[in-house]
Amino acid sequence: MIPVLPLATHSFALDVTPDLCVGHPDSQFLFGGAGLAAGLAAIEAVTARPAVWAAAQYLSYARPGTRLSLDVTVPVSGKYTSQARMVASHQGQEIITVNAALGARPDSPEAQWAVMPDVPPPSACPAFDYDWLRREDDINSAFDKRVAKGRFGKARTDSTPSEDGIAQLWIRPRKSPVNRTTLAVMADFLPSGVGNALGTAAGGNSLDNTIRFARAAETEWVLADIRIHSTAQGFAHGRAHLFAEDGTLLATASQSLILRIR
């Protein structure tokens, strides 16, 4: 779903279009998860290895109509593991940096201790309520979201903090399969849990986004188990586990963000 254009062996381009953006219709910007996914796609293309983890640092905004240059370097490439970096820039200004480790080690044991919460299936959950002004063709339009637990939209009105800071969303890509790049985008829906945690119309702008990939599994829907850990000094911190419908842990993500109260 992220149209990264190859230019040379280690160079790519990303055209920032409204369907990769969020924000007020008059002031859209590239969705952080789309930036992470673009960096991930470029790095995987160069190394020809699957990502183990990837971390994005967001330095500036990219507006619709911008073409970003994506430049990949691979400082280390061993027998099983590569370490790589992608820098996305526009006219010399650095916008996003993505660092990643990639590879797979054969004949290693696989196990899982994270347990998917017991929630209703997507068909029994209400649709996500967008109560803010947005373009209908922004990046949210690429996903179907159902609320398994938490307060979203107009439900965030009593200003009573959540007891546990937990929100749970079923998320389904409308046109793309569930893979590492779509999971990277889904991981950046974590800020939507801030409003649930505080009980008010709140969210934030991501400072960073780190995703760690576990096992792969075929699934139509992904459960995002979002847990906001704290808000302090104008920032919020949290994590999200991403589960397949059968309970397989697909990835775990964490980030810090600038707290915004609407």
C-alpha positions in Angstrom: 0.0 0.0 0.0 3.1 2.3 0.2 4.2 3.1 -3.4 8.0 3.3 -3.0 9.6 4.0 -6.4 13.1 2.6 -7.1 15.5 5.1 -8.6 18.9 3.3 -8.1 20.4 0.5 -6.1 20.1 2.3 -2.7 17.8 5.2 -3.7 14.0 5.4 -3.8 11.3 8.0 -4.0 8.0 8.4 -2.2 5.3 10.8 -3.6 3.3 12.1 -0.7 -0.4 11.9 -1.7 -3.5 12.6 0.4 -4.2 8.9 0.8 -0.9 8.6 2.8 -1.7 11.6 5.0 -3.7 12.6 8.0 -4.7 15.9 9.6 -7.1 18.8 8.9 -8.0 18.9 5.2 -6.3 22.3 5.0 -3.1 21.1 6.7 -2.5 17.5 5.9 0.9 15.7 6.5 2.4 12.3 5.9 1.1 9.8 8.4 4.1 8.6 10.5 3.2 5.0 10.0 3.3 5.5 6.3 6.8 7.0 6.6 8.0 4.0 8.7 6.4 1.6 6.2 8.1 3.4 3.3 11.5 3.2 5.0 10.9 -0.5 5.8 10.0 -1.3 2.2 13.1 0.5 0.9 15.4 -1.2 3.4 14.0 -4.7 2.8 14.4 -4.1 -1.0 18.1 -3.3 -0.6 19.0 -6.0 1.8 16.6 -8.7 0.5 16.0 -9.7 4.1 12.9 -9.5 6.3 12.8 -6.9 9.1 13.2 -8.0 12.7 12.6 -4.5 14.0 12.5 -1.0 12.7 12.4 2.4 14.5 11.4 5.7 12.9 12.3 9.1 14.3 10.1 11.9 12.9 11.9 15.2 12.4 9.7 17.3 10.3 6.4 17.2 8.3 5.9 16.2 4.7 2.9 17.8 2.9 0.9 16.4 0.0 2.5 17.1 -3.3 6.0 16.6 -1.9 8.4 13.9 -3.4 10.7 12.5 -0.7 14.1 11.0 -1.5 14.7 7.8 0.3 18.4 6.9 0.7 19.4 3.5 2.2 22.8 2.6 3.8 23.7 -0.8 5.1 26.6 -0.4 7.5 26.6 -4.1 8.5 25.6 -7.2 6.6 26.5 -10.6 8.2 25.7 -14.2 7.5 22.1 -13.9 8.9 21.6 -10.3 10.0 21.9 -6.9 8.4 21.8 -3.5 10.0 20.5 -0.7 7.8 19.3 2.9 7.8 17.0 5.0 5.6 16.9 8.7 5.5 13.9 10.4 3.9 14.5 14.0 2.9 13.1 16.8 0.8 15.4 19.5 -0.8 18.1 18.6 1.7 15.9 18.7 4.8 15.7 15.4 6.7 12.1 14.4 7.4 12.2 10.8 8.7 15.0 8.5 9.7 14.4 4.7 9.9 16.9 2.3 11.5 16.3 -1.4 11.2 17.7 -4.9 11.8 16.9 -7.6 9.3 17.4 -11.3 8.8 16.3 -14.7 9.9 18.2 -17.3 11.9 17.3 -20.9 10.9 16.6 -23.8 13.3 15.8 -21.4 16.2 13.0 -22.2 18.7 9.7 -20.4 18.3 7.4 -19.6 21.3 4.9 -17.0 22.4 4.0 -15.7 25.8 1.9 -12.6 25.0 -1.7 -13.6 25.1 -4.4 -12.0 23.0 -7.2 -10.4 25.1 -10.6 -12.0 25.1 -12.6 -9.6 23.0 -15.7 -9.9 20.8 -15.1 -10.6 17.1 -15.0 -7.7 14.6 -18.6 -8.4 13.5 -19.9 -7.8 17.0 -17.9 -4.5 17.5 -19.1 -1.0 16.5 -17.3 1.0 13.8 -14.6 3.5 14.9 -16.1 7.0 15.2 -14.2 9.7 13.5 -15.4 12.9 15.2 -12.8 15.2 13.8 -12.6 17.0 10.5 -10.7 15.0 7.9 -10.5 14.2 4.2 -12.5 11.1 3.3 -9.6 9.8 1.2 -6.9 10.1 3.9 -5.0 7.1 5.1 -7.7 6.1 7.5 -9.9 5.3 4.5 -7.6 2.4 3.7 -8.6 0.6 6.9 -11.8 -0.7 8.5 -11.7 -0.2 12.3 -14.0 -1.7 14.9 -13.9 -0.9 18.6 -13.5 -3.9 20.9 -12.8 -1.8 24.0 -12.3 1.8 24.7 -13.8 5.3 24.2 -13.4 6.9 20.8 -15.1 9.8 19.1 -18.0 11.4 20.9 -17.6 8.8 23.8 -14.5 10.7 25.0 -16.5 13.4 26.7 -16.6 12.9 30.5 -12.9 13.8 31.2 -12.7 10.8 33.5 -9.3 9.0 33.1 -9.4 5.3 32.2 -8.6 2.9 35.0 -6.1 0.9 32.9 -5.3 3.0 29.8 -6.2 0.1 27.6 -8.0 0.4 24.2 -8.5 -2.4 21.7 -9.2 -2.0 18.0 -9.9 -4.6 15.3 -8.2 -3.3 12.1 -8.5 -4.6 8.6 -6.7 -3.3 5.5 -9.3 -2.7 2.8 -7.1 -3.4 -0.3 -3.8 -4.7 1.0 -2.7 -8.0 2.7 -1.5 -8.0 6.3 2.3 -7.9 6.0 5.2 -6.1 7.7 4.5 -2.8 5.9 0.8 -2.7 6.7 1.6 -3.7 10.3 4.0 -0.7 10.4 1.1 1.6 9.4 -1.3 -0.1 12.0 1.3 0.4 14.7 0.9 4.2 14.3 -2.8 4.0 15.3 -1.5 3.8 18.9 -2.0 7.6 19.5 -5.8 7.0 19.1 -5.7 5.3 22.5 -4.6 8.6 24.3 -8.1 10.0 24.2 -9.5 6.8 25.7 -6.9 6.9 28.5 -7.6 10.6 29.4 -11.4 10.5 28.6 -11.2 13.6 26.4 -10.6 14.5 22.7 -6.8 13.9 22.8 -4.2 12.4 20.6 -0.7 13.4 19.5 2.1 13.8 17.0 4.5 10.9 17.0 8.1 11.5 17.9 9.1 8.0 17.2 7.7 4.6 16.3 9.4 1.3 16.9 8.0 -2.0 15.7 9.3 -5.5 16.5 8.1 -8.4 14.3 7.2 -11.8 15.7 5.7 -14.6 13.8 3.8 -14.3 10.5 0.2 -15.6 10.1 -2.5 -15.2 7.6 -5.3 -13.1 8.9 -8.0 -10.7 7.7 -8.3 -8.7 10.8 -5.6 -7.6 13.3 -6.3 -6.8 16.9 -4.4 -3.8 18.2 -4.1 -4.1 22.0 -3.2 -0.5 22.9 -1.9 0.4 26.3 -1.1 4.0 27.2 1.4 3.9 30.0 1.7 7.6 31.0 1.2 11.2 30.1 3.7 13.6 31.6 5.3 17.0 30.7 3.3 17.3 27.6 4.1 13.9 26.2 2.5 10.5 26.1 4.0 7.0 26.0 2.5 3.7 25.2 2.7 0.4 23.4 0.6 -1.9 21.2 0.6 -5.6 20.6 -0.7 -6.7 17.2 -2.5 -10.1 17.1 -3.8 -12.2 14.2 -7.4 -13.5 14.6 -6.1 -16.9 15.8 -4.1 -15.2 18.6 -0.7 -15.3 16.9 1.4 -12.3 18.0 2.4 -10.6 14.8 4.3 -7.6 16.2 4.7 -5.3 19.1 5.2 -1.6 18.9 5.9 1.4 21.1 6.2 5.1 20.8 6.3 8.5 22.4 4.3 11.4 21.2 3.6 15.1 21.7 0.3 15.3 23.6 -2.4 17.2 21.9 -5.8 18.1 23.5 -8.3 19.2 20.9 
